[in-house]
Amino acid sequence: MSSDGKKACTVSAILSVAVLFALGLLFAYPIVWWWGMHEVYTGMVREFEFHGMVVDNEDRPIAGVNVGAELYTYSLFRGKNYRKFVIATDRDGRFSVGPGKAISLKLYPIEKSGYKVRGRKWPNDGGDYWPYNFSSPSYKGVIASQTVPFTFVMDPTTDP
């Protein structure tokens, strides 16, 4: 084999290795990135059971209140998933979400004709948007139960 033929073989071999390396990066990087993100999100998913109650300004339960909710979940095959739904309070003003597995739950809006939401009585805060991050260490100390639900207060309005 001539020296030009050896050089051509060497160049061809180097190019083949470079192409294989580039293809490996092209396909491996997204897989490695996806798996890394999968591990992050999987670590955020927690079992939960959320209980709430809606009362008027005199602590009387309000039935038929529509509580908007958005549940943020993650699974291997579906990826990140946001599921929106509405829950109606029962005759005792109570509602619940779960049990299940999720990363977070957002409640908004809380609505009923003739009422306006004032805020959350326990734990206390005003506003009309309430996120609950189940993976947060701060959430663990404030778990709502059936005996002590998160309580939201609505004031009667004069609007029809």
N, C-alpha and C positions, 0 to 999 in steps of 0.2 A: 504494500500500500504506500502510495506517495505521501510526502509530507503535507501536501494540500488536502489529500483525502483524510489524513489524521486530524488536521485542523477542522475540516468540515464536520467530522464525526464528533469532535470535542465541542464545537459550537452547537451542534445539533443536540448533544446530550445536555449541555448547559441550558439551552433554551427549553428543552423538554422538562428539566427539573424546575426551571423558573415558572413555566406554565402550570405545572402540577402544583407548585407552591401557591401561585396566585389563585388557582381554582380552589385549593384547600381553604385559603383565607376567605374567598368569596362565599363559600358554602358553610364553613365552620364558624365564622364570626357571628352570623345571625343566630345560629343554633346555640352557641355559647351565650350570647347576649340574652336570647329568649329564655334559656334555662336559668340564667342568673336572675332575671326579672321574675320568673316563675317562683324561684326560691324566696325572693323578697315578698311577693304578694301572698304566697302560701303562709309565710310567717306572720302575716297580718290578720289572717282569717281566724276568728274566734267563735266559739259557741256562744249563743246569747238567747235570752228570753226577755223581752221588753214589755213592761206593763205601764199603762198610763190611765189617767182619770181626768175628766173635765167637769169642773164645778162652776156655779155662778158666784157672784160676789158675796153670797151668804152661805157658802160651802154646800149648797144643794147640788146633787149630781144633775147633769144635763144629758138627756138621752138624744140620740139621733144627730150628734155632731159629726161632721165629716172631717176626718183627720187624714190629710195628705201625707204620704210617706214615700221615701225613695231609699231602697235597700241596695247597698253597694257590695257585691260579692265577687269572688274570683274562683275559677276552677281551671284545671289543666287544659281542658279541651275548649271551653267557652271563653277563657280569658277573663278580662274585666267585664262586669255586667252590672248595669244600673236598672233596677226594676221599680217602676213607679206604680203605686196603687193607692186606693182610698179605703179607709176603715171607718165604719160608723160605730159610735159609742153605743153600748147596750143601755138598758133602762136604769142601771146603776151608774151611768156615766163612764163606764170603763171600756178600755180597748187594750188589745195586746198584739204583739208581733212576735212570731217565733213559737216554739223554739226552732232554732236553725243555726246556720253558720254564715257569718258575714264579716265585712271589714267595718262598715258603718251604716248608720240609719239616720236619715234626715227627716224631720217632721215639718211640713208646711204645705199648704196653709191649714189652719184649724178654723173651720167655718160652720156657722149655722145662722139662718135668717133670724134677725132680731137680736143678735149678739155680736160682740166684737171681742176678740181675744185680747186680754190684758197682758198675760205673760205666764210664766211658770211659777207656781207657788212653792213647790219643793222639787229639786233645789231651786232657790229663789233667783229669778232673773226675768227681765222684761223682754220684749221683742216678739217677733212673729216667725222666727226661723230657729230651729233647734237641731244641731247636729250632735250625734252620739258616736264617738269613735271607739269601737269595742277593743281595738288593739292598743289603745292608749293606757299607760299605767294609771293615769288619773281617773279613768272610768271605773276601775275595779273597786274603788271606795264608794262609788255612788251608783250601785246597781239597784234598779227599781225592781221591786218584787210585787207579788199579788197583795201582800199585806201592807206594803208601803210603796204605792205606785208613784211615778212622776205625776204631779198634779198641775193641771193648767186651769187658769181662771178666765172666765168670759163674763163681760159686763153686758147687761141688757142695753140695747140702743133704742132710740126713738124712731130710727129709720124703718121703713116697712120691709 
